[in-house]
């Protein structure tokens, strides 16, 4: 850990899935903080791979392929492109810029995505997803199990045929809350960065009464208004809404007026 910097002496819990936790943890360390990586979601392949295999077989039939998250890319593309290249006529789309970067790392370029707010509503507001552009066309949405149905339902209302393909599944942490409780009791847990409403629910369920009381008094930094709303619904009150993605969370952590 760096001896100086705006987060010197602060321990921040990074709750992204294990495969996505390193960039934020490293960014926290660069400004003097210590990252405690505690994934609130565990990511694994879809229980049933048949829909993904079927989508791969008819990939050329789709006009638009939407990837909900980097995990969707990482789990779908190896199957979709196992024996073929990305179809030239297939337009890739993503909800967030992290997903755009992950697609690009796999050679899928020219992805359409929101540039300011990163959610289904923002994606649906793009002209490429207007009724005039998607009506009568077939669209694939690659996502995790469950999740919001707004995107698929709206695209169907706009006249598209939509296939929702589960590329991976999510589950809560398989370990208990011992690392968090130990850090809290030792006075070494200053804030949490939470980027998933689902993960936040798992966290609350994981904690006992003592842990929930500690969580209630700990700043929780979230990069989206919907997560903040869900946090309030779960009874939390010390919620700090940041700009989007890791960069937004880091900026919020650095700008926070930490108690002396």
C-alpha positions in Angstrom: 0.0 0.0 0.0 1.2 3.5 -0.8 2.0 5.6 2.3 0.3 8.7 0.8 -2.6 9.7 -1.3 -6.2 10.7 -0.7 -7.2 7.2 0.5 -4.2 6.6 2.7 -5.2 4.6 5.7 -8.6 3.6 4.3 -9.8 0.1 3.6 -12.4 -0.2 0.9 -14.3 -3.4 0.2 -14.5 -4.2 -3.5 -17.5 -6.4 -4.2 -17.3 -7.0 -7.9 -17.1 -10.7 -9.1 -13.6 -12.0 -8.7 -12.8 -11.7 -12.4 -13.7 -8.0 -12.5 -12.4 -6.9 -9.1 -8.7 -6.2 -9.9 -9.0 -2.9 -11.9 -10.8 -1.1 -9.1 -8.6 -2.7 -6.4 -5.5 -1.6 -8.2 -6.9 1.9 -8.7 -7.7 2.2 -5.0 -4.1 1.1 -4.2 -2.7 3.8 -6.5 -4.3 6.5 -4.4 -3.1 5.1 -1.2 -6.0 2.9 -0.1 -6.2 -0.8 0.7 -8.8 -2.9 -1.2 -10.4 -5.8 0.5 -11.8 -8.0 -2.3 -15.0 -9.7 -1.2 -17.1 -10.7 -4.3 -20.8 -10.6 -3.6 -21.6 -12.5 -6.8 -20.1 -15.7 -8.0 -20.2 -16.3 -11.8 -20.4 -19.7 -13.4 -21.5 -21.1 -16.8 -25.2 -21.4 -17.5 -26.8 -24.6 -16.2 -28.1 -25.3 -19.6 -25.8 -24.5 -22.5 -28.3 -25.6 -25.3 -29.8 -22.1 -25.9 -26.4 -20.6 -26.3 -25.4 -23.4 -28.7 -28.6 -22.9 -30.7 -28.0 -19.1 -30.8 -24.5 -19.8 -32.2 -26.0 -22.0 -35.0 -28.3 -19.2 -36.1 -26.1 -16.2 -35.3 -26.4 -14.9 -38.9 -30.1 -14.6 -38.5 -29.8 -11.8 -35.9 -29.7 -8.2 -36.8 -28.6 -7.1 -33.3 -26.8 -8.9 -30.5 -27.0 -7.2 -27.1 -24.6 -8.1 -24.3 -25.7 -7.1 -20.8 -22.3 -7.3 -19.1 -18.7 -8.3 -19.5 -19.6 -11.7 -18.0 -22.1 -12.2 -20.8 -19.3 -11.6 -23.4 -16.8 -13.9 -21.7 -19.3 -16.7 -21.4 -21.1 -16.3 -24.8 -18.4 -15.5 -27.3 -16.3 -18.7 -27.0 -19.5 -20.6 -27.9 -20.7 -18.1 -30.5 -17.4 -17.9 -32.3 -16.2 -21.4 -31.8 -16.1 -22.2 -35.5 -16.9 -18.9 -37.2 -16.1 -15.2 -37.3 -18.5 -12.5 -36.1 -21.0 -11.9 -38.9 -20.4 -8.7 -40.8 -24.1 -7.9 -40.8 -24.6 -8.4 -37.0 -24.5 -5.2 -34.9 -23.1 -5.7 -31.4 -24.6 -3.6 -28.6 -23.8 -3.2 -24.9 -25.3 -1.6 -21.8 -21.9 -0.3 -20.5 -18.5 0.7 -21.6 -16.8 -2.2 -19.7 -18.8 -4.6 -21.9 -17.7 -2.6 -25.0 -14.1 -3.0 -24.0 -14.5 -6.7 -23.4 -16.1 -7.2 -26.8 -13.2 -5.3 -28.4 -10.7 -7.5 -26.6 -12.4 -10.4 -28.4 -12.2 -8.7 -31.7 -15.8 -7.6 -31.9 -15.7 -3.9 -32.8 -18.1 -1.0 -33.7 -20.4 -1.7 -30.7 -23.3 0.6 -30.0 -23.7 1.6 -26.4 -24.8 4.6 -24.2 -22.0 7.1 -23.4 -23.4 8.7 -20.3 -25.9 6.6 -18.3 -25.3 2.9 -18.4 -28.6 0.9 -18.1 -31.3 -0.6 -20.3 -33.2 2.7 -20.5 -30.2 4.5 -21.9 -29.6 1.7 -24.4 -33.2 1.8 -25.5 -32.9 5.6 -26.0 -30.3 5.1 -28.8 -31.7 5.7 -32.3 -30.4 2.3 -33.4 -33.0 0.7 -31.1 -35.9 2.8 -32.1 -39.1 1.1 -33.4 -38.2 2.2 -36.9 -34.9 0.4 -36.8 -35.7 -2.8 -34.9 -39.3 -3.5 -36.1 -39.5 -6.8 -37.9 -35.9 -7.8 -37.0 -34.5 -10.5 -34.8 -32.5 -9.5 -31.7 -30.5 -11.7 -29.3 -29.9 -10.6 -25.7 -27.0 -12.4 -24.0 -27.3 -12.1 -20.2 -27.1 -13.8 -16.9 -30.0 -15.8 -15.3 -32.9 -13.7 -14.2 -32.5 -9.9 -14.3 -34.7 -7.2 -15.6 -37.1 -7.8 -18.5 -37.4 -4.1 -19.5 -35.1 -4.3 -22.5 -36.6 -7.5 -24.0 -40.2 -6.3 -23.4 -39.6 -2.9 -24.9 -37.9 -4.2 -28.0 -40.8 -6.6 -28.5 -43.2 -3.7 -28.1 -41.2 -2.0 -30.8 -41.8 -4.9 -33.2 -38.7 -6.9 -32.8 -38.4 -10.7 -32.3 -36.3 -11.1 -29.2 -34.4 -14.2 -27.9 -33.1 -13.9 -24.4 -30.1 -16.3 -24.0 -28.7 -17.1 -20.6 -24.9 -17.1 -21.0 -24.0 -17.5 -17.3 -25.5 -17.8 -13.9 -25.0 -15.8 -10.7 -25.1 -16.9 -7.1 -24.3 -15.4 -3.7 -20.9 -15.8 -2.0 -20.1 -19.4 -1.0 -18.1 -18.2 2.0 -19.4 -16.5 5.1 -19.0 -12.9 6.2 -16.0 -13.7 8.4 -13.5 -11.5 6.5 -15.8 -8.5 6.6 -16.7 -9.0 10.3 -13.0 -9.3 11.2 -12.2 -6.1 9.4 -15.1 -4.2 10.9 -14.3 -5.4 14.4 -10.7 -4.4 14.0 -11.7 -0.9 12.8 -10.2 -1.6 9.3 -13.3 -1.4 7.1 -14.0 2.2 6.0 -16.4 1.8 3.0 -17.8 -0.6 0.5 -18.1 -0.3 -3.2 -21.2 -2.1 -4.5 -22.0 -2.3 -8.2 -25.0 -4.7 -8.1 -28.4 -4.6 -6.5 -28.5 -8.3 -6.4 -25.1 -8.5 -4.7 -26.2 -6.0 -2.1 -29.2 -8.2 -1.3 -26.9 -11.1 -0.9 -24.7 -9.0 1.5 -27.6 -8.1 3.7 -28.8 -11.7 3.8 -25.3 -12.8 4.7 -24.9 -10.6 7.7 -26.2 -11.2 11.2 -27.7 -8.4 13.3 -24.2 -7.1 14.4 -23.1 -7.1 10.7 -26.2 -5.3 9.5 -25.7 -2.6 12.2 -22.1 -2.1 11.1 -23.2 -2.0 7.5 -25.8 0.6 8.3 -23.1 2.9 9.7 -20.5 2.3 6.9 -20.5 4.4 3.7 -21.6 2.4 0.7 -20.6 3.8 -2.7 -22.8 2.8 -5.6 -22.5 3.8 -9.3 -26.2 3.8 -10.3 -29.3 5.4 -8.9 -31.2 2.0 -9.0 -28.7 0.4 -6.7 -29.0 3.4 -4.3 -32.8 3.0 -4.4 -32.5 -0.7 -3.6 -30.1 0.1 -0.8 -32.5 2.4 0.8 -35.3 -0.2 0.4 -33.0 -2.6 2.3 -32.8 -0.2 5.2 -29.4 1.3 4.5 -29.0 5.1 4.8 -25.3 5.9 4.3 -25.4 5.6 0.5 -23.1 7.6 -1.8 -24.2 7.7 -5.4 -21.2 8.1 -7.7 -20.6 8.4 -11.5 -20.7 5.2 -13.5 -18.2 2.3 -13.6 -14.9 1.9 -11.7 -13.8 5.4 -12.6 -16.9 6.9 -11.0 -16.6 4.9 -7.9 -13.0 5.9 -7.5 -13.7 9.5 -8.0 -16.5 9.3 -5.3 -14.1 7.6 -2.9 -11.4 10.3 -3.4 -13.9 13.2 -3.1 -15.6 11.9 0.0 -15.2 13.9 3.2 -13.7 11.1 5.4 -14.1 11.6 9.1 -10.9 12.4 10.9 
